[in-house]
C-alpha cells in the first residue's frame, strides 16, 4: 500500500488559492524533507512496488510523505 502525504497537484491551487504560498511554507517548516511531494515521487514509489526489485516485500505500507508520519 502506498500512503502519500501532501502532494503538490493542480488541486492545491484550487484548494488554497491565495494562501498557497503560506501552505507551502508551512510544509517546508513541518515536513522533515522540507517540501511538499510531487506526483512523480509517488509514481516512483508505485513503480518500485510494481517492479521485480520489490519481489521480497510483503504487506508493506510505504509512506511517501517526506517523513511526516515519523514525526
The 8 nearest C-alpha neighbors of each residue, nearest first, counted from 0:
[[1, 60, 61, 59, 2, 58, 62, 48],
 [0, 2, 61, 60, 62, 3, 63, 45],
 [1, 3, 62, 63, 61, 0, 4, 60],
 [4, 2, 63, 64, 62, 1, 5, 41],
 [3, 5, 64, 63, 6, 2, 36, 65],
 [4, 6, 35, 36, 64, 7, 3, 26],
 [7, 5, 36, 37, 35, 8, 4, 38],
 [6, 8, 37, 36, 35, 11, 5, 9],
 [7, 9, 10, 11, 6, 38, 37, 12],
 [8, 10, 11, 12, 7, 13, 14, 6],
 [9, 11, 13, 8, 12, 14, 7, 15],
 [10, 12, 14, 9, 13, 8, 15, 7],
 [13, 11, 16, 10, 15, 14, 9, 19],
 [12, 14, 10, 11, 16, 15, 9, 19],
 [15, 13, 11, 12, 10, 16, 19, 18],
 [14, 16, 19, 18, 12, 13, 11, 17],
 [17, 15, 12, 18, 13, 19, 14, 11],
 [16, 18, 19, 15, 20, 12, 21, 13],
 [17, 19, 15, 21, 16, 20, 22, 23],
 [20, 18, 15, 22, 21, 17, 16, 23],
 [21, 19, 23, 22, 18, 24, 17, 25],
 [20, 22, 24, 18, 19, 23, 25, 17],
 [23, 21, 25, 19, 20, 24, 26, 18],
 [24, 22, 26, 20, 25, 21, 19, 27],
 [25, 23, 27, 21, 26, 22, 20, 28],
 [24, 26, 22, 28, 23, 27, 21, 29],
 [27, 25, 23, 29, 28, 24, 30, 34],
 [28, 26, 33, 34, 24, 25, 29, 30],
 [27, 29, 25, 26, 30, 33, 24, 31],
 [30, 28, 26, 27, 25, 31, 33, 67],
 [29, 31, 33, 67, 26, 32, 27, 65],
 [32, 30, 33, 66, 65, 67, 29, 28],
 [33, 31, 65, 30, 34, 66, 27, 35],
 [34, 32, 27, 30, 31, 28, 26, 29],
 [35, 33, 27, 26, 32, 36, 30, 23],
 [34, 36, 5, 6, 7, 26, 37, 23],
 [37, 35, 6, 7, 5, 34, 40, 64],
 [36, 38, 6, 39, 40, 7, 35, 41],
 [37, 39, 41, 40, 42, 6, 36, 7],
 [40, 38, 42, 37, 41, 43, 36, 44],
 [41, 39, 43, 37, 42, 38, 44, 36],
 [40, 42, 44, 38, 43, 39, 45, 63],
 [41, 43, 39, 45, 40, 44, 46, 38],
 [44, 42, 46, 40, 41, 45, 39, 47],
 [43, 45, 47, 41, 46, 42, 48, 40],
 [46, 44, 42, 48, 47, 43, 49, 41],
 [45, 47, 43, 49, 44, 48, 42, 50],
 [48, 46, 50, 44, 45, 49, 43, 53],
 [49, 47, 45, 53, 46, 50, 44, 52],
 [48, 50, 46, 47, 45, 51, 53, 52],
 [51, 49, 47, 52, 48, 53, 46, 54],
 [50, 52, 54, 53, 49, 48, 47, 55],
 [51, 53, 50, 54, 47, 48, 55, 49],
 [54, 52, 51, 48, 56, 55, 50, 47],
 [53, 55, 51, 52, 56, 50, 48, 57],
 [56, 54, 53, 57, 52, 51, 48, 58],
 [57, 55, 53, 54, 59, 58, 48, 52],
 [56, 58, 59, 55, 54, 53, 60, 0],
 [57, 59, 60, 56, 0, 61, 55, 1],
 [60, 58, 57, 61, 0, 56, 1, 62],
 [61, 59, 0, 1, 62, 58, 2, 57],
 [60, 62, 1, 2, 0, 59, 63, 44],
 [61, 63, 2, 64, 3, 1, 60, 68],
 [64, 62, 3, 2, 4, 65, 61, 41],
 [63, 65, 4, 3, 66, 62, 67, 5],
 [66, 64, 32, 67, 31, 30, 63, 36],
 [65, 67, 64, 69, 31, 68, 32, 30],
 [66, 68, 30, 69, 70, 64, 65, 31],
 [69, 67, 66, 70, 64, 62, 65, 4],
 [68, 70, 67, 66, 31, 65, 64, 62],
 [69, 67, 68, 66, 31, 30, 29, 65]]
